[in-house]
Amino acid sequence: MDLYEKIRTLPTSPGCYLYKNAEGEVIYVGKAKNLRARVRSYFLAASQANAKTGTLMREAVDLEYITVANEHEALALENNLIKQKKPRFNILLRDDKTYPYIKLTLADRFPKVFVTRRLRKDGSQYFGPYFPGNLAYRIVDLIHRSFLIPSCKVDLSRYHPRACLQYYIKRCLGPCVEGFTTPEIYKQAVRDVQLFLEGKPSELEQSLTQRMEEAAAAEQFEQAARLRDQLITLSQLHDKQRIASVENEDGDVFGFHYENEMLAVNLFHMRGGKIVDRRDFFWEDLAELILDTDEVAGDEQQQADAPSGVIASTFSAAAFFSAFLKQLYLDQNYVPRTVLVPVDFTDRVLLTEMLSAQTGKRVEILVPQRGEKRSLVDLVSQNAKQSYDQRFRVMKPSIKAIQEALQDALTLEELPTRIECFDISHIQGAETVASMVVWEDGAMKKADYRKFQVKTVSGVDDFASMREIIQRRYKRLLEEKKPFPSLVLIDGGLGQLHAAFSALEEIGVTSQPLASIAKKEEIIYVYGQENEPVVLDRRSPVLHLVQQIRDESHRFAITYHRKRREMRDRDSELLAIPGVGPRTRQRLLEHFGSLRGIKQAPPDALTAVVNAATAEKIRAHFADEANDAAVLHVIE
């Protein structure tokens, strides 16, 4: 049955339709109040005149549809299908950045707290999201200091022979070592953290006060002092939250800039009436994307309302924001009460109703035309223009901006100011060496480069070699009490990453930020988040920085490996000459500079370093070598 025959059989009820190409791939997903009428419109002459729709219909050879009960269900189903199928002709949310949550692993024997961007059904309790992103890290740090619940990667399902550094600096109860704490004490600390994160200060304050008084009565003054400090911290936080609660409600503000089939969208997050963070989104291939004509209610006003550079005749901002907001907000745990957009679209009221039902509170999607809110939308659009220029006009961002983007991409607690990168080099396990290069505050710091000979590993074993080098490097830093880098970067995949962490774990370092970059896929793995690899856009300055550091580490390792190999080759050849031992070899190399210099030296020059008999043997050795080479050349 061809497409024309299928159209006649389509129902007139609401639903979603899926166009497929000859390979059976879904290339476009749409929704409709009337499936038959909507699909039929694609075959009208006016639709075929549109280059994008014409391209779609030339590729489409099959059609599937799914009926639903109403428009709400159709909109939700369309969003799920687009995210699942990722059709080529649909607008896709390429930047899937989400704001961080705090994860309390209640299913574990000794629960920990982590910052995460993914919510999973794993028995853990999640709190958030937090704006700006570093707020989650500050809260987790507070939990470490006040409640002593760790975030380390140590396996707490069993006991270990010794604790890590966090225990000794009093930021962990030490559940990894038997006898340092008890399950009851740890359980109470976890309960305090739950009350703290759930926003129940009164109940937590009452519990802390009671335990502080009991500890003081039992003359356990150290424990009483710790509980007193927790009460002070809780009181300070409660005061700040009470001040913030009387401010304005939360909101998101959107702006955009479109030019030359490329689009930049800015999203400003307002919390408590203040801008706390922003996000950038980019699309480079809008030329072939289908913008559903059912969604363009605001296009009549678009030319007047859009920022400079927007060409309404070739780009439907209304249709774009209809598709964009669905993917951004549907199925999300948190949606602000107010969303300000630059253009109207037909699904706006429907989407508002769905988001209100989803969150259990009233959500408004507004299109301000004048006043303070419109000025705010215009401000965000101006920032979108700057983002467009920086992205598509190849304007290099500042070092601070790259550092912040790297911190966000790899979910680092602190701004990365120093990165140490390691690579292993060898040929079939021979002359295995390693390099360490350093990036610090925007530049490679060659004075801090280090090179290593792998001493304890024989044969081809990159994992063991990496483990040895990492342990040697950071054990020395511990002994010398020097600061650790913001990030340790490994040239390699998951195997090298886990080998590096095992080396750090053996010396009691479990909180060092650690990542690796795979050579072929250019995927970045962050330790502790291996199931969520970081895939950056090929234009991303963050990816370019990581690649630059990785390539420099590789170059430095290769250079050192070649030097070692040359030293091995020349050493073995000189030592093969009768009468030439290690000391004589060293004198010859120091005097002539290289093996080639020794070969080309006249007899008088050789006798200035060695006796006449040894000089004659050296000349005879190289003469025989030259004759052998000449014979081989004739034979060839």
N, C-alpha and C positions, 0 to 999 in steps of 0.2 A: 504494500500500500504506500503510494507516494504522499508527499506533503499535502497536496491539494485534496486528496481523498480523505486524509486524516482530519483536515479542518472541518469537513462536513460532519464528522462524527464527534467533534468536541462538544462538551456540554456548555451550557450558558451559565453555569454556577461559578462562584469564586474559586481561585486556585493558583497554582504555579505551573509554568510551562518551561521545558528544557529543550533547547536546540542542540543537536549533535552533529558532528562531522562524519566523514566517511570512515574514520578510525573508531567511531563509537564514543569519542570524547565529548563531554558536555562543554559547549563553547559559549552558551549564554543562558542565563536564568532570569525569568521575569515573573511578575505576578499580575493578576487581573481580577476585577469584579465580575467580568464576563469573559471566560476563556475563549470562546469561539470568536467573539467580536474583536478581542485584542489580538489574537494570532492572525486573524484575517487581515488586519490593518497592515501587517508587514508585507503583504502581497499587492497592496495598492500602488498605483503609479507614483503618487506623491512620496510614499515611503521609499520606494526603490530609487528615487532620484537622489536620496541622501546617500552619500558615498559610504558612510559607515554601515548603514543598514543594508545597502547593496552588497557590501563585502560579506556581511554576516549571512545573507540569504544565498549567496553563491556557494558558501562553504557548507551550509546546513543541508543535510540529506535526510534527517530523521527528527522526530519530535515526540517528546513524552510530556505527560501532564499529570498533576496530582490535584484532586479537588479537595476543598476544605469547606467548613461550615460558614465562615464569614471573612471579612477583610482583615480582622485582627489575626486570625490564624494564617491567612495568606501572607501577611507581612512577616510574621515570625518564621514561617516555613521558608520564605524567600531568603531571609537572612541566614538561616542554617544551611541551606543548599549552597549559597554562594561561598560561605566559609568552608564547607566540606569539599565542593567540587572545584573551586577556584577557576571559574570560567574565564577564558581569555578576553571576551568582549565585555565583561562586567567591570565596574569600578571595584577594586580590591583594596582593602586596608593593609598596605604593605608594612607599615610601622606598627607592630603589635605590642609596642611598649605598654606595660601596665605599671601602675604605681605600687610600691611595696606594701606588703602585709607583714605582720609579726606572727610567726608560727610557733605554737607551743606543742611539742610532740608528746601529747598525753598518752599515746599508745606505748611509749617506751618504758622500760624499767625505771630509768631515771630521766625524766623529761628534760629537754633542752629548749632554748629559744633561738630562733633564726629569723633573719630577714629574707623574705621570698617574694617573688612576683607571680607565682603560680599557685592556684588553690586546687588541692587534690582531696579526694575522699580516702584519707589514710588514717583516720582516727585522731588527727591532730586538730587543735583549735586555732582558728585564724582571727586576727584582729586587724582592722584597717579598712580601706587604704589610708596611707599617711601622705600628707602634702606639707612641705616639699618632700622629695624622696629621702633626703638625709635625716628627716625627723625620725623615721623608723630606726635608723642606726643609733641616733642619740638616745632613744628610749631603751633599746636593747643594751646599750652601754650602761645606762642607769640601772637596768635590771641586774647586770653583772656586778656592779659596785654595791648596790643596795641589798639585793636578794640572793646574790651569789649563785645564780643559775647559769650554767655555761652555754656557749654556742660552739664548742670545739667539735672536731670530727672524730674524736676518740670513741671507740666502741665501748659503750657502757653496759653492754649485756654481760660482761665479765670483768673481773678485777685485774688490775695491772700492777706490776712491781713498784712503780713509782709514779708520782703525780707530775703534771706539767707545770710550767711556770705560772699559769693563772692561779693555781692553788696557793703558791707561795707569796704572791702579791695580793692575796686576799680578795680575789674576784671569782672564786669558785669554792663550793663546799667540798670538793674532792671526792665525788662518788666513784671515781675510777680506782681508788685504792681502798681496800678493806680496812675498816676501823676509823677512817677519817670522818665519816658521817654515818647516820643511820637512816633507814628508809622512812622512819617517822618524821625526823627532822627535815629531810628532803621533801617529803610530801607536804609538810606545812609551808615550806618556802614556795613550792609550786602553787599551792592554794593562794598564798599572798600575791603571787604574780598574776594569777587569774583575776582576783579581785581588783588589782591595780589596772590591768588592761581592760577589764569590763567596765571601768568607770564607776566603781562602787567604793568611793573613798571613806564613807562613813563606817561601813562594815569593816573595812580593812583597818581604819584608824582605831576602832573599838578593839579589834583582835590584837593589834600591835601594842596598844596601851596595856591591856590585860597581861600579855606575856612579858612586857617590860617590867611591870610591877612585880610579877611572880619571880622573874630573874633577879631583880634587886633584893627581894625578900630572902631569896636563897643565896645571896651574896655572890651571884654569878654576874659580876659587874661588867665584864667584857661583852657578854651577850646582851645585857641590858643597854649598854652604850650603843651597840649596833642597832638594836630595835629603836632606840631614841633617835638615831640618825635617820632611820627609815621614816619615822613619824615627821621629822622636820622636812625631809624631801617631799613627802606626800602633801604636807600642808602648803609648801611653796607651789607645787604643781596645781593644787586645787584652787589657789588664789588666781593663778594665771588663767585657768580654764573659766573661772567665774567672770573674769574681766572680758574674755573673748566671747562669752555666750551672749553678751548684750549687744554685740556688734551686728552687722548685716549678715544675711544668710549667704550660703555658699552659691556659687554660680560658675558656669563655663562660658567663655566668650570666643567666638570664631571670627576669623578674617581670612581672606585669600588673595592671591595674585596669580593671574593666568596670562601667559604670553608664549607664542610660538609652540603651541601644543604641549606646553609644560606648565605644571601647576604647583604652587606652594601654598600650604594651608597652615595657619598658626592657631593654636588653641591656648588661651590664657586661663589658668585656674585661679578663681577668686575664692578665698576662704576667709570668713569673718570680715568681708568688705575689703580685703587686701589681696593684691596679686601675689601669689606665693610660688607659682611655677608656670612654665610654658612648655609647649611641645611643638615640634615641626613635623609636617608631613609633606611628602613630595611624590609627584607622578610625572613620568617622562614620556609615556606612550599613550597619551590621551587621544591621539589621532585615530586609533582604531577602536576605542571604547564606545559602546552603545549607551547613550543616555536616554532612558525611556521617556517618550513624549508625553506619557500620562502624568509625569511628575513635574511639569514645567509651569505651574500656576503663576510663579513669580517672574517669569521671563519678560513680561511686558515692561516691568519696572527695572529689569536687571541692568540695562544700559545706563540708566541714570544713577542707580545705586551702587554699581560695582566700582571697585578701585580702578585707578588708571591702568591701562594696559589690558583690561579685560575686554574681549571681543564677544559680545553677546550672540552674534549670529553664528559663531562656530563652537561655542561652548555654553552649555546650559548649567549655570551654577545651581539653579533650583533642583534639577535632576541629580546633580552631583551630591548636594548636601542631603537629599533624600536617601540616597544609597549609603553615604558616608556615616550619617548619624545612626542609622540602623545597626551597622556593623560595630560602631563604637560603643553604643550604649545597651543594646539588647543583650540579655543574659549576663549583664555585669552586676556585681554585688552592690556597687555604689553608683548612684546617679545624683548630681546636684539638683537642688530645687529649681534653679533657673538656668536656662540655656539660651544665649543670645546668638542669633545667626544673621548673616548679612542679607539673605534673600528668603522669600517665602517658597513653600512647596506644598503640593496637594496633600501629601501624607502627614503634614505637620500635626494636625489635630488628632489623627488616628495614632500616630507615634506617641503623642503626649498622653493619650489615654492608656496606651500599653505600658509606658514607663511608670505612670502613676500606679497602675495595678501591680506592676512588678516590684516596686519599692515600698508600696503601702503608704505613700505620702503623695501630696500634690506636686507634680512636676510641670513646669511651664517652659515651652519652647517659644520664644518671642522673637519678632522681627522689628526691632525699634526703628522708627523713621526719623525721629528728632530727639533733641534733649541729651541728657548725660549718657544714657545707654547707647544712643547712636554714636556719640563721640567715642565711646569705649570701643565699639565695633570698628570704627574708622581707625583708631589707634592700633588695634590688632592687625588690621589690613595693611597699615603702613609697615608694621614689623614683618608681615608676610612678604612684602616687597623686598625688604632687606634680606630675608631668608632666601628668596628667589635669586637675588643677585649673588649672594654668597655661595649658593649651591650651583647655579647654572652659568654664572659668569666667571667661574673659577677664581673667586676671591678667597684667598687663604685666611681661614679663621685664626684668631689669636691663640697663643699657647694655652692661656687660661681656659678658653672655650673648649679646646681639644682635651685638656685634662679633665674638665667637668664632664664632657661627653664620654670619655673613657671610664671615669668613675661610675657614671650611670650605666653604661653598657655592661660592665663587668661586676656591677653591684659591690663596689669597694666601699669600705667604711670611711676612708679618708681620701682626700684629693691626692692622686698619684704624683709625687714629686721626684721619685727615684725608682727606676725599673732596672733590674739586673736580669739579663737574658743568657741562657746557656745552650750550647750545642755540642754534639759529639761528632768526631770525624775519625775515620779509619778506612783502610782498604783490606777487606776480608779479615778483619780483626788485628791487622798488623799496625804498629805504631799508633795505637788508639790515644787520642788526645781530646781535650775539651777546651772550650772558650767561654769566657764570661765578658760580655760587653755591658756598658752602663749608659743609660739615658737619664739625664738629670736636668730638670727645669727647662725643658725645651731643646736640649742639644745632647749629642753624644759626648760623654766625658771620657776621652781616651786615656787620661792619666790613671783612671781607675780600672782599666781593662785588666783581666787576668787570664793566663793560660795554664792549663793543667796537663800533666802526664797521668794517664790512668795506670795505677800501680797494682791493683789487686784483682784485675779482671783479665783473663786470657781468652782469646777467641772472640767471636762475634756475639756480644751481649750488650746492646745499647742500654737496656734497662738497668743492669748492674753497674755499668759505667756511669750512668746518670746518678744513680743512688750514691756511688762513692764520691763523686765530685760535689754534689749538693751537701752531703754530710761534712766533707772536709771544709768547704767554704763557710758554712754557717756554724759549725762547731767552733771554728776559729773566732768568728764574730762574737759568739757567746763568751768564750774565754777572755777575749779582749774587751768585753762589755761595750761593743760598738753597736750603733743602731742598725736595725734591719731595714731593707728597702720597702717601699710602698707596695711593690709587686715583684714577684719572682716569675719570670716568663720562660717557658721551656719550648724549645724548637722540637716539636714532635706531637704525637697523638696521646690517647688515653694511657697507653702503657708507660710512656715516659713521665706523664703527669703523676700517675700513681707511684712510680718509682721515686720521684722527687719527694712526694709527701711522706712515703715510708721512711726516707732518710731523715726528714725533719722530725717525724714522730719519734724516731729512735733517740734523738737528742733532746726531746721534751718540748719541741716547738710545734704547736698544733693550731695556732691562730694566724699564721703567716699567710697573706693572700697569695694564691698560687694559680697560674693559668698556663695553658699551652696552646700553640697554634699549629694545626695540621697543615702540611706543606701543600698538598694537592687541592683539598676542598677549601682551604683558607677559613676553616671553622675554628673558633676560639672556644676551648673548654675551660671552665672555671671549676677548681676543685670544690666538691660539695654540691655542685650543680651540673654534674655531667649529663644528666638526663635533659637538661635545658641548654644545649650549646648555643653560643652567641654567633649568629649569622649576620654579618654587617653588609650593608650595601657596598658595591664595588667602588663607588665614588666617596665613601665615607672617609673623612680625614682620620678618624680613629683607626680604621683598618689600615690606612696608609702608614700611620705611625707604627702600629704593631708590626707591619710587614718590614718597614725600614729597620726597626730594631732587630727583628729576626734575621733579615738578610745580612746585616752587619755582623751578627754573631756567627752566621754561617761562613761569611768571608774570612773572619778572623780565625775560625777553627781550621778552615781549609789551608790558609796561609801557614799556620803553625804546623799542621800535619805535613805539608810539603817540605817545610824546613827540616823537620825531624827525619823524614824519609831520605832527604838529600844527605843529612849528616850520617845516617845509618849506612847509606851506599858508599859514601866516600871513606868512612871509617873502615868498613869491611875490606875495601880494595887496598888501602894502604897497609892494613895489618896482615894482608896476604903476602906481602913482600918479605922475604927472609931478612932478618936483621932490623926490621922496623917494628918497634913495640909501641905501647900507648904513649910513652913520653916522647919518643922520636916523632911519632905522628903528630902530637900536639905542637911540637916545635916547628915542624914543617908547615902545618896549617897556619900557625901564627905568623910565620915569616913570609909565605907566599900568598896567603889569603884564601886559597881555594885549591881544589884538586887540579883544575885546569892550569893554574899557575905553576904547580909542581911539575905537571907534564911538559910545559913549555920552557921550564928553567934550563939554562945552559949548564954544563958540568961544573964550571967555576962557581956558579951560584949555589949549586947543591952542596959542594964541599965547604961552603961557608957555614952550613948548618950541621952536616953529618960528615963522617970520615969518608975517605976516598973509596973504600971498599963498598960501603953502604950506598954511596952515590952511584957507583957503577951498577949495583943491583937494581936500584930504582930506575936508571936509564934503560937497563936491559928489559925490565918488566914492561915498561911502557912501549918500548920498541917492539917487543913480541906482540903486545896488544894491537899495535898499529898494523903489523904484518898480518895478523889474523883477520883484522877487519878488511884489509886489502884483498886477501884471498877469498873471503866471503863475497866481496863485491864482484870479483871476476867470475866466481861460480854462478852468481845470480844472473 
